[in-house]
Amino acid sequence: MKLLTLNTHSLAEKHADEKREIFAEMIAQELPDVFALQEVNQRIEEDPVLMDGNPQYIPCRGFSGPVRRRNHALSLAELLKEKNCPYFWTWVPAKIGYGIYEEGLSLFSRSPIEQTEQLFISRNQDFSNWRTRKSLGIKTRGEWFYSVHMGWWKDEEEPFARHWDCLSQHLQTAKSEQETIWICGDFNSPSDVLGEGYSYVKDSGWQDTYELAKEKDSGITVSGVIDGWRNQNRKEIDEGMRIDYIWCSKKRAVRQSRVVFNGKHYPIVSDHYGVMIETEEIS
């Protein structure tokens, strides 16, 4: 099984259409079973699109808002269909981004999506507040997959620990111990900083698939200063950070973990690089 996660930056990226094409071409070549995206947006002023006749789109439970023209996930799904590798997909917005986007999360699956769910993980649920955070989950292949975009450890209003506690407590009460859960996304927590977000997740019993992998690279997913980190006093920012992860609720055999869209393995398409893992079970 192949899993991929990427903070896309989507329409906020320069040359967004070209980069979406590069991303779609990679998906058509690699065919990940599930991929999770963050910062998936649509412009507020665009017209809604009628989605009733789109069998690949699975509305997220509890979301009744519109999918708008040029929605990044919709455009990607259409590209993949043109390349003869259609995916089932869902999308949910969480907040206003940069004042002009409805920004959220998306998940794509080669197998039919059995269930969907969304959950506010921030205390703030104001759509106009940039600190508002959600998680998005789908059940497919008999397992749960989540896309998340977490806050920062030292944010006094919406700290990382509160977001993680909300999500993990929900999963403990809503899912059975027999279910396998994968959490993919931008955690805004460098793996080399002990005692903060990365340690918090790991100490709660979750498995970092990068550490489980038999083959791996540096794992660096951000190189240089990006939005959200411009006021951080970390010299390591210039040396690169590993802040995007794929976590699993169980210890699974992982053949390989590699960074993609970093200019070495596929061209750069976002201010984050992606992470793709391959497990040893048969897809």
N, C-alpha and C positions, 0 to 999 in steps of 0.2 A: 504494500500500500504506500502511495506517495501522498504527502501532505505539504502544502505550501502556505506561507503567510507573508503578507506585504502591506505596509502602510503606503497606500498608493499616492497620496497627495492629489490624485486625480485631476479635476479641472483646474486646480490651483497651480499645476505644473505648467511651465512654458512648453509649447509644442505638445500639448496634452494628447491630441489625436494621433500624432506619430508615435508617441510612447505607448498609447493603448494598443496600437497595431503591433508594436514590438512585443508587448506583453502577451497579446493573443497568439502570436506566432509561437512564442515559447510554450504556452499552454498546449497548443496543437501538437507540438513536438514531444513534450514531456508527459502530457496527459495525467496530471495529478488527479487522484481520486476525489479529493476535497481541497479547495483552497479558500482561505479566509482573507478578507480585505478590510482595511480601516481607512478612515478619511475618504469614504466613498460619497460623492456629493452630486447635487443637481442645483442649478441656478434657480433662485426663488422666483424670478420673473417668467420662467419658461412655462409653456402650456402643459397641462396634464395629458398623459397618454392613456388611452383605453387599454387595459391589460387583460380584460376578460377572455380574449381570444388567444392569449399567449400561454400554451400549456406548460412551458418550461418555467414560467414565473410562479412561485409559490408565495402568496402573501403571508407575511409573518402574523401569527396570532396576536390580536390586540392592536394591529396597525391598520387604520382605515384611510390614511392620507394618500395623496396622489404620487404616482411615479411620473416625473416630468420628462419632457423631451430632452434628450442629450444627458439624461441621468447616466453617470459613469458606468454603473453596473449593467443597465439596459443596453448601452452602446457596446459594452464588452460581450454581453450575451449574444447580441446580433452578429458581431464579428465572428465569434466562435461557431455560430450556426452556419455562417457563410463558409467557414473552413471545414465543414462537415464533422465537427466535434461539439455537438450541442451539450449544454450543461443545464441541469435544474438549478435555480438560484432564488435567493430571497434578499431583501434589503430593508433596512429600517433606519430612519433618521434619528439623531439624538439631540442635535442642537444647531444653532446658526453658526456658520464658520465664516470668518473674514467679513462678516456683515452682508454677504451676497449669496451664500450657499446654504442649502439644507444638507447637513453633513451627518453621515452615519456609518453603518457597518454592513458588510455583505458576506454571504457564503455561497459557494458554488459546489455542486456535487454531480459527478457522473452518474451516480445511482439516484433513483427517485427519493425525494425528501419525504420522510414519513411524518415528522412532526416539526414544529417551529416554536420558538419562544423568545421573548425579549424581556429584559429586566433592567430597571434603573439600579445602578450600583452606586450612584452618587446620592447624597441626601438632597441636593438641589435638583429639581425637576423642571426648572424654567427653561423652555426651549431657546430663549434668547440669551441664556447665560453660557459662555464658552466652557465653563467648568462642568456642565452637565454631562454625565457619562452613563452609557448603557452597555449591556452585553447582548449578543445575538446568538441564539443556538439553533441547531438543526439536529434531528436524528435521522441517520441514514446508515445503511449497512449494519443496522442493529447497534450503533454506537452514537454517542453525542459529540458534537463538534461545536466549539464556541469561538466567536471573533470578539476581541476586546481591545479597547484603547484606554489604558489606565492613566490616572493622574500621577502627580509627583509625590515623592515621599514626604517632603518638607512643606507641602502646600497646607497652610493652616486652615483654610476653609474646606477643602476637599482632599484630605490626605489619602495617599495610596492605601494605607492599612485599612481604612474604612471601606474603600472600594472592594478590596480583596475579601475582607470579612463578609461583606454583603453577598458577594458572589459565592464564596465557598460555603457559607451557611445555607444558602438556597440549594446548592447542589447536594449537600449532606442530607437535607430534609426531603428534597423532591426526587432524588434519584436513588436507586437501590445500589447496594455495595457491589452487586454483580455487573452493573453497567460500567463500561469503559467510557471515560470522558477525556476529550482533548481540548485544551484551551490554547488558542493561537492569537498572537497579536503583538502590539506595541505596548510594552509594560513601562516605558519611561524609567527603567531601573537598571543601571549598569551592573553587570554580573560581578565586576571586580570590587564593588563597594559593599563591604560586609556590614551587616546589621541594618540594612535598609530593605527595599522592596524585594530584591532577588532572594535574599536570605529569608525574608518573611514567607515567601511562597514555598521555598524549598523546605524550610523547617516545619511547614504545615503538612508535609508528607507527599507533595507532588513531585513527579519525576521530570527532570530537565532532559529532554530527548537529545540535546547536544551532548550532554555528559554520557548518556547511554550509548551513543553512536560508536560503532567500531571504527568508522572512517569519518574524519571531520577536518575542517580547515580552521582558520582563526576565529570564525564565528562573528566577526565584526559586522554590524549592520548599519552603523552610522559613522561616517567619516567627516569630521569638520563640524562647524557650528550650524545648527538648524533651528527652525522655529520651536520655541518652548525651552531651548537650552541657551539662548543668547545671554542670559544673565546669570548663568551657572559658572561658578569659579572652579572649574575642573580642567587642569592642564591635559587630562586624559582625553578630553573632547577632541583635541587636535590629533591624538594618536588613534582615535577610533573607540567606539563603545559597542558592546553587545547588549542591546536593549529590546530586541525582538526575539520572541521565544515560541516554542511549541512544547507545552507541558502535557503530561499524561497522568491520569489518576492511578495508573498501575505501571509496574515495571515491565516494559515491553522490549523485545529485541529489535534494535534499530541498526540497520546495516550502514546507513550513511546520513550525515547531516552536512549540508553545504549551503553557503551563501550564494545567492543568485541575484542577477540584476545589479552587479557591482562593477561592471566594466571588464571583468575577467570571465565570469560565467554569465553571459548575456549582457547587453548594454544597460546602462543606468536609466531607469525610468521614473525615479522618485527621489526624494531627499533621504529616504530609507532604502536599504537593500532588503531583499527578501530572504527567507529561510525555507529550504525544502528538505524534508527528511524522507527516507525510504525505510520502511520496516521490513522485517524478514518474512512476514506472512504473505501468502499469495493474495493478490488483489481480487 
